[in-house]
Amino acid sequence: MQQGLSASPAPSAMASFDDMLLEDIKLPERIKIEEDIPSLFERANYTVMKNVLFTGKPIDYLAISENRIIVAVVDPQTGDWLADEERFNGEDPLWFSESSHRVSPVFQLLELTKKLMNQLSAEGFSGSVMPMFIERTGMIINAEDMLTIWKDLSVIVCRTDIGGPDELKTVAQSIVAGEQPSEIVLQQVQKAIQGE
């Protein structure tokens, strides 16, 4: 070692974290997915009804094709959610956040879809009716574990905007192309909604 130079200890990376406040630590921001949901359905040959009220419950998008109807609801909640779809002691399934809980929005969507399916059958519609739950700004922290359960329940759970996690398909990846609906099918849907 040359005269006059002394080795100084390398700065500790951990020491810098010790002095930081929690709010100073920035997590990477989620990449926003820009999707025009009605346009995605229309490009897949669906006719889209927006903001439909059925049995007093809102349906964000009712996508109608000749043989398939998609009942799409966008989650209005933000934050991290732990999903559960099992009833406990006869109670509806719950989703939990750090500070609260709510009845599973997937369960609520499934119940709404069943009611709509019954009304559509009464009007003569013989195609399938699929529920689609869209996570827009929240995060389902156990989504990877829930994918099989949601598949078994025949519900599509997907993401858009900054919703997540990335294990969920986007809305665009979740839409199966349909066939343009006939006037007869559109009338059946209108009557089913009005005859609730």
Stockholm file with secondary structure:
# STOCKHOLM 1.0

chainA/1-196         MQQGLSASPAPSAMASFDDMLLEDIKLPERIKIEEDIPSLFERANYTVMKNVLFTGKPIDYLAISENRIIVAVVDPQTGDWLADEERFNGEDPLWFSESSHRVSPVFQLLELTKKLMNQLSAEGFSGSVMPMFIERTGMIINAEDMLTIWKDLSVIVCRTDIGGPDELKTVAQSIVAGEQPSEIVLQQVQKAIQGE
#=GR chainA/1-196 SS CCTTCCCCCCCCHHHHHHTCCGGGCCCCCCCCBCCCHHHHHHHTTCEEEEEEEETTEEEEEEEECSSEEEEEEEECCCEEEBCCCCCBTTBCCEEECSSCEEECHHHHHHHHHHHHHHHHHHTTCCSEEEEEEEESSEEETTHHHHHHHHHHTTCEEEECBTCBCTTSCBHHHHCCCCCCCCHHHHHHHHHHHHTC
#=GC SS_cons         CCTTCCCCCCCCHHHHHHTCCGGGCCCCCCCCBCCCHHHHHHHTTCEEEEEEEETTEEEEEEEECSSEEEEEEEECCCEEEBCCCCCBTTBCCEEECSSCEEECHHHHHHHHHHHHHHHHHHTTCCSEEEEEEEESSEEETTHHHHHHHHHHTTCEEEECBTCBCTTSCBHHHHCCCCCCCCHHHHHHHHHHHHTC
//
